[in-house]
Amino acid sequence: MAWIEIIKIRMGGAGDRELDPGFLQRIEESLKAPSLAEARVYKNISVSNDLVIVLTWLKEIPAPWGSDLASGLTQELKRYGLVDYSAWAGLD
């Protein structure tokens, strides 16, 4: 069964501050784990300090709190701003 994890980050600072492209690249490069089918980073179109990271998995859901990758990433990103985490399972 496929399932996804969504990590939303609202970065601190002025709303018009652009995200550092190097920061985004480092995030994307760190998104590697066994059974991880896809990892995507999205930037909010209207709020330049908002990011969403979507992790797509093709293995069993490990626990209600999600994967170790998402847990570590969520903890690390808390120093940059507000972080919201959710996990979603497919209906198939």
C-alpha positions in Angstrom: 0.0 0.0 0.0 1.3 3.4 -0.9 1.3 6.2 1.7 2.6 9.7 1.9 4.0 12.0 4.6 3.5 15.8 4.3 5.8 18.2 6.2 4.8 21.8 6.0 7.2 24.5 7.2 6.4 28.2 7.7 9.8 29.8 7.9 10.5 32.7 10.3 11.3 36.2 8.8 9.7 38.7 6.5 7.0 37.4 4.2 8.9 38.7 1.1 12.2 37.0 1.9 13.2 34.5 -0.7 14.4 31.0 0.3 18.0 30.3 -0.3 18.3 27.9 -3.3 21.3 26.2 -1.6 19.0 25.5 1.4 16.4 23.9 -0.9 19.0 21.8 -2.6 20.4 20.5 0.7 16.9 19.5 1.8 16.3 17.6 -1.5 19.7 15.8 -1.3 19.0 14.6 2.3 15.7 12.9 1.3 16.9 9.4 0.8 15.8 6.2 2.5 15.1 2.5 1.6 11.5 2.1 0.2 11.2 5.8 -0.4 9.6 6.0 -3.9 9.6 9.8 -4.3 10.5 12.9 -2.4 9.4 16.3 -3.6 9.9 19.8 -2.2 7.4 22.5 -3.1 7.6 26.3 -2.5 4.3 28.2 -1.8 3.5 30.5 -4.8 2.0 33.3 -2.7 4.0 33.0 0.6 7.7 32.7 -0.2 8.6 31.4 3.3 6.4 28.3 3.1 7.7 24.9 2.0 6.0 21.5 1.7 7.9 18.3 1.6 6.0 15.2 0.3 7.5 11.8 0.9 5.9 8.9 -1.0 6.5 5.4 0.4 5.8 1.9 -1.1 6.1 -0.1 2.1 3.9 -0.8 5.1 3.2 2.1 7.4 5.7 1.8 10.3 3.7 3.5 13.0 1.2 6.3 13.5 4.0 8.8 13.9 5.5 7.9 10.5 8.9 7.2 9.2 12.3 7.8 10.8 13.2 10.1 7.9 10.2 12.3 8.4 10.7 12.3 12.2 14.3 13.5 12.0 13.6 16.0 9.2 10.7 17.4 11.2 12.8 17.9 14.3 15.7 19.5 12.3 13.3 21.9 10.5 11.7 23.2 13.8 14.7 25.5 14.2 13.7 27.3 11.0 10.0 27.9 11.9 6.7 26.3 12.5 6.4 22.7 11.3 3.2 20.7 10.7 3.4 16.9 10.0 0.8 14.5 8.7 0.7 11.0 7.2 -1.8 9.8 4.7 -2.6 6.2 3.5 -4.1 5.3 0.1 -7.6 3.8 0.1 -6.5 0.8 -2.1 
